[in-house]
Amino acid sequence: MSNDDIVSRILGFTRFLTHAAERLDQAALGRGWLDAHGRPTEDGRALIEALRGQDATRSIYRMVG
């Protein structure tokens, strides 16, 4: 996955955690997922890898029935 793809996914995830008025890049920087140049950090890469691993995981909150 390219850096651009990782950054896009980080910003997409960050959107769920921030107030609408907050800049996504600044929020991701503040959480340590992007560096000052807008590149993914090791923590950012680990975040995306963990989220990618959730694709096959069943949600415990899924309503059955």
N, CA and C atoms as a LAMMPS dump frame, in Angstrom:
ITEM: TIMESTEP
0
ITEM: NUMBER OF ATOMS
195
ITEM: BOX BOUNDS ff ff ff
-5.0000000000000000e+02 5.0000000000000000e+02
-5.0000000000000000e+02 5.0000000000000000e+02
-5.0000000000000000e+02 5.0000000000000000e+02
ITEM: ATOMS id mol type element x y z
1 1 1 N 0.854 -1.162 0
2 1 2 C 0 0 0
3 1 3 C 0.911 1.239 0
4 2 1 N 0.59 2.207 -0.837
5 2 2 C 1.418 3.403 -0.947
6 2 3 C 1.194 4.345 0.239
7 3 1 N 2.128 5.26 0.439
8 3 2 C 1.97 6.263 1.491
9 3 3 C 0.687 7.056 1.306
10 4 1 N 0.37 7.4 0.049
11 4 2 C -0.853 8.161 -0.219
12 4 3 C -2.094 7.376 0.203
13 5 1 N -2.11 6.086 -0.062
14 5 2 C -3.236 5.247 0.351
15 5 3 C -3.349 5.19 1.869
16 6 1 N -2.215 5.051 2.535
17 6 2 C -2.211 4.992 3.998
18 6 3 C -2.705 6.304 4.579
19 7 1 N -2.206 7.424 4.053
20 7 2 C -2.641 8.742 4.542
21 7 3 C -4.142 8.911 4.343
22 8 1 N -4.637 8.514 3.193
23 8 2 C -6.065 8.623 2.912
24 8 3 C -6.886 7.829 3.92
25 9 1 N -6.437 6.644 4.238
26 9 2 C -7.151 5.8 5.199
27 9 3 C -7.055 6.369 6.613
28 10 1 N -5.889 6.904 6.959
29 10 2 C -5.734 7.536 8.274
30 10 3 C -6.698 8.707 8.395
31 11 1 N -6.751 9.545 7.377
32 11 2 C -7.639 10.71 7.422
33 11 3 C -9.108 10.278 7.441
34 12 1 N -9.429 9.228 6.722
35 12 2 C -10.791 8.712 6.742
36 12 3 C -11.192 8.229 8.125
37 13 1 N -10.286 7.517 8.792
38 13 2 C -10.569 7.048 10.146
39 13 3 C -10.644 8.217 11.116
40 14 1 N -9.747 9.173 10.959
41 14 2 C -9.718 10.341 11.836
42 14 3 C -11.027 11.114 11.763
43 15 1 N -11.662 11.12 10.593
44 15 2 C -12.935 11.83 10.413
45 15 3 C -13.981 11.352 11.42
46 16 1 N -13.952 10.068 11.78
47 16 2 C -14.921 9.536 12.73
48 16 3 C -14.649 9.975 14.166
49 17 1 N -13.454 10.46 14.423
50 17 2 C -13.054 10.779 15.795
51 17 3 C -13.024 12.265 16.109
52 18 1 N -13.22 13.104 15.116
53 18 2 C -13.022 14.534 15.314
54 18 3 C -14.31 15.317 15.148
55 19 1 N -14.285 16.51 15.677
56 19 2 C -15.368 17.475 15.488
57 19 3 C -15.304 17.969 14.048
58 20 1 N -16.436 18.267 13.469
59 20 2 C -16.505 18.665 12.058
60 20 3 C -15.629 19.879 11.738
61 21 1 N -15.423 20.758 12.7
62 21 2 C -14.633 21.969 12.461
63 21 3 C -13.129 21.717 12.552
64 22 1 N -12.729 20.584 13.101
65 22 2 C -11.31 20.281 13.28
66 22 3 C -10.699 19.79 11.977
67 23 1 N -9.507 20.26 11.666
68 23 2 C -8.804 19.808 10.461
69 23 3 C -8.318 18.385 10.676
70 24 1 N -8.623 17.54 9.709
71 24 2 C -8.27 16.127 9.828
72 24 3 C -6.772 15.914 9.921
73 25 1 N -6.002 16.637 9.107
74 25 2 C -4.548 16.445 9.132
75 25 3 C -3.961 16.846 10.48
76 26 1 N -4.499 17.9 11.079
77 26 2 C -4.005 18.329 12.388
78 26 3 C -4.402 17.336 13.477
79 27 1 N -5.606 16.793 13.365
80 27 2 C -6.054 15.79 14.336
81 27 3 C -5.191 14.535 14.249
82 28 1 N -4.89 14.086 13.027
83 28 2 C -4.05 12.903 12.849
84 28 3 C -2.62 13.171 13.318
85 29 1 N -2.134 14.369 13.088
86 29 2 C -0.811 14.762 13.581
87 29 3 C -0.794 14.726 15.112
88 30 1 N -1.827 15.276 15.711
89 30 2 C -1.916 15.3 17.174
90 30 3 C -1.991 13.917 17.793
91 31 1 N -2.518 12.969 17.064
92 31 2 C -2.604 11.593 17.561
93 31 3 C -1.358 10.782 17.222
94 32 1 N -0.431 11.403 16.481
95 32 2 C 0.823 10.723 16.154
96 32 3 C 0.73 9.798 14.959
97 33 1 N -0.344 9.908 14.169
98 33 2 C -0.514 9.031 13.019
99 33 3 C 0.123 9.595 11.761
100 34 1 N 0.292 10.918 11.701
101 34 2 C 0.994 11.583 10.604
102 34 3 C 2.11 12.423 11.193
103 35 1 N 3.187 12.601 10.423
104 35 2 C 4.264 13.471 10.883
105 35 3 C 4 14.902 10.41
106 36 1 N 4.905 15.8 10.721
107 36 2 C 4.733 17.217 10.387
108 36 3 C 4.688 17.474 8.886
109 37 1 N 5.133 16.509 8.085
110 37 2 C 5.118 16.644 6.633
111 37 3 C 3.918 15.937 5.994
112 38 1 N 3.032 15.398 6.838
113 38 2 C 1.849 14.719 6.333
114 38 3 C 2.072 13.283 5.911
115 39 1 N 3.216 12.718 6.307
116 39 2 C 3.522 11.317 5.984
117 39 3 C 3.102 10.418 7.147
118 40 1 N 2.74 9.187 6.851
119 40 2 C 2.342 8.286 7.932
120 40 3 C 3.525 7.925 8.829
121 41 1 N 3.271 7.923 10.122
122 41 2 C 4.272 7.492 11.098
123 41 3 C 4.153 5.978 11.268
124 42 1 N 5.031 5.41 12.047
125 42 2 C 4.936 3.98 12.353
126 42 3 C 3.613 3.682 13.062
127 43 1 N 3.201 4.582 13.974
128 43 2 C 1.914 4.395 14.652
129 43 3 C 0.758 4.472 13.663
130 44 1 N 0.858 5.371 12.692
131 44 2 C -0.174 5.478 11.666
132 44 3 C -0.258 4.227 10.821
133 45 1 N 0.895 3.7 10.451
134 45 2 C 0.926 2.456 9.674
135 45 3 C 0.344 1.298 10.493
136 46 1 N 0.687 1.256 11.778
137 46 2 C 0.16 0.196 12.647
138 46 3 C -1.356 0.319 12.788
139 47 1 N -1.858 1.543 12.872
140 47 2 C -3.303 1.768 12.953
141 47 3 C -4.003 1.175 11.73
142 48 1 N -3.51 1.51 10.554
143 48 2 C -4.139 1.036 9.329
144 48 3 C -4.019 -0.478 9.206
145 49 1 N -2.902 -1.021 9.585
146 49 2 C -2.747 -2.48 9.544
147 49 3 C -3.747 -3.14 10.486
148 50 1 N -3.929 -2.571 11.674
149 50 2 C -4.898 -3.124 12.625
150 50 3 C -6.319 -3.016 12.076
151 51 1 N -6.638 -1.896 11.451
152 51 2 C -7.969 -1.728 10.877
153 51 3 C -8.192 -2.68 9.713
154 52 1 N -7.172 -2.893 8.918
155 52 2 C -7.291 -3.841 7.799
156 52 3 C -7.544 -5.25 8.32
157 53 1 N -6.971 -5.568 9.469
158 53 2 C -7.174 -6.879 10.069
159 53 3 C -8.591 -7.078 10.582
160 54 1 N -9.347 -6.006 10.721
161 54 2 C -10.723 -6.089 11.201
162 54 3 C -11.701 -6.505 10.112
163 55 1 N -11.263 -6.492 8.855
164 55 2 C -12.161 -6.821 7.746
165 55 3 C -12.84 -8.174 7.927
166 56 1 N -12.122 -9.128 8.465
167 56 2 C -12.665 -10.481 8.593
168 56 3 C -13.18 -10.773 10
169 57 1 N -13.106 -9.796 10.878
170 57 2 C -13.523 -10.002 12.261
171 57 3 C -15.005 -9.71 12.41
172 58 1 N -15.697 -10.562 13.094
173 58 2 C -17.125 -10.336 13.339
174 58 3 C -17.28 -9.332 14.458
175 59 1 N -18.246 -8.493 14.33
176 59 2 C -18.523 -7.5 15.356
177 59 3 C -19.315 -8.126 16.493
178 60 1 N -18.908 -7.835 17.706
179 60 2 C -19.679 -8.337 18.846
180 60 3 C -20.976 -7.558 19.018
181 61 1 N -21.082 -6.444 18.31
182 61 2 C -22.274 -5.618 18.421
183 61 3 C -23.305 -5.896 17.333
184 62 1 N -22.989 -6.803 16.441
185 62 2 C -23.904 -7.12 15.354
186 62 3 C -25.177 -7.741 15.908
187 63 1 N -26.298 -7.214 15.479
188 63 2 C -27.584 -7.738 15.921
189 63 3 C -27.952 -8.94 15.039
190 64 1 N -28.282 -10.018 15.671
191 64 2 C -28.672 -11.219 14.948
192 64 3 C -30.165 -11.428 15.182
193 65 1 N -30.841 -11.663 14.075
194 65 2 C -32.138 -12.093 14.229
195 65 3 C -33.343 -11.415 14.004
